[in-house]
Amino acid sequence: MNSDFLRLVIENSMPWEKLLELLSEFNTSLCTCQKEFSSIGKNTNAYNFKYAKFEEIREATKDVLSDNQLFIEQWLAGTHESPELHTKLRHNNGYFELHKTPMILSEERTSKLQAEQEVGKALSYYKRYIYCSLLGIITKEADIDDDQPKQQIPEGELPPCPKCNKPLRERKGPSGIFYGCSGYPECKFTLRS
């Protein structure tokens, strides 16, 4: 259960029965959305891998979320040196889940413009990843270019692990090359090449 929402419940002396009712409505709506989301293909090639653009993901989910009385807010918070992405999934009944994700940036910046560009690039990545993670969306491999061999991502171009922000490392497994979190075994995030 969300600690920010619990604080509101306690401050407003909300009965536990009411809290459980709101949480149940929220969970029912989220489960219904997950059943109704259509497949979203990875149609964009960049950084030597395919992904679905954030705009396409939002477009594919906005009506289903709205029909089920849910909506998502995302905003940049924290400091310039330690930015965070805050993502709030709200239900019309007032219940919400708030996630605060620290954004890890490289320290190889020589100008204010480079710093701003890096924050913008990281923000796009984190918004897409957290949005999909919060809603339980798995984008599917598109049919285009499936005959072409997968390319490896140069180590310096890997984004940080979206779960724990540690560096991703190239790994080789039974089904080929993948990228895993350097925080393994505590963090088990992987990204297929």
Order of alpha helices (4+ residues) and beta strands (2+ residues): alpha-alpha-beta-beta-beta-alpha-beta-beta-beta-alpha-beta-beta-beta-beta
